[in-house]
Amino acid sequence: MDFLREKCSVLSRWRSTRVLRRASALTTISPWHTRYLKGKTNPNTYCIYNGFDPEVFGLLTPEKNDVFEMVYTGTLATKSLRDYTFLVEAISSLAKKNLIKSETFKLKFYSGNIMSENRIKEDFEAAGIKDFVEFLPFVPLSEIPDIFKRASALVVLTAKSGKDGVHGIMTTKFFEYLASGRPILCIPSDEECLEAAIKETNSGCAPRTSEEAESYILSLYNEWKEKGVTEGKTKQDKLALFSRETQAKQFAELFSIISSNQVWEISANEIISCGYTNSISLLHRNMAYSTDVKKAIKRAKKLYDEFVESKNAPHAGNPCTLVFLLVDKLLKQIEK
């Protein structure tokens, strides 16, 4: 059985690579993945970020808070993907120096992942700083902006990229943080895509050492003590690249290039399925056998109309919403 399973896995990878190489275009979600796919698989690879919806996560006005809150929202993965070592070391060092007090300093995790929470609790307790951390239930999207407003810093947990490490992880949560304009602590630095984005937008700090993390946290804490709030310094003119509006335009331009060059040689689904595969499986199946782009988009438009009328109507947090709305715009362009 193991032999058969291995052979099936090899066959699956071969088929996937073959499809990607034959595709007229690929889309991916980070500069690292773009470089990798261009060099290894298909030169017609484009980076279109996960991004944020400005109607949900626009620039927020911070609210004063009696407690300095560092906030993490989202899934807590394994430590190899979400390494909080520098965070423990930085907070422990500040506490030992009596520069922060647990009564006015809290690191809050909104996750609801019990197994990961217990592991983190043990590490914070071992460092003697368990009173500085709180774990709260996962909250709905509608409540997130108010949590961001009260936060003095938003925490991104990641891991250093390397030969044996991960590359190009840029979650939607990171872009939601960007849109809010609140200070971001990306810890540790991935020394890659996230660090570059933070530097370009001036949105926070991606420390490469625990000492850098400690210095940044203390600077925010002192600002909070003086003003009751921290102020973000994000360059607003740099955020447009990461908005869903820009992504829709990028997809439209890509479809336009492909259709005008008449290189839609395989099927519409093979281009679309390169990004957000799981989220747009309905659209994928709907367009699976079309070699005519106009017919494929009309068929997808019909599905979009049915989807809107159903109880599963698209919402801002669903990646397929972007694609469905794009299909609607493309059809209107073609019919002109």
PyMOL commands that set and color helices and strands:
alter all, ss='L'
color gray80, all
select helices_A, chain A and resi 2-22+31-40+85-96+114-126+130-132+141-150+172-180+193-201+210-227+236-238+240-242+244-260+268-272+281-286+293-309+319-335
alter helices_A, ss='H'
color red, helices_A
select strands_A, chain A and resi 26-28+45-47+68-73+105-110+133-136+153-157+184-187+204-205
alter strands_A, ss='S'
color yellow, strands_A
deselect
rebuild
show_as cartoon
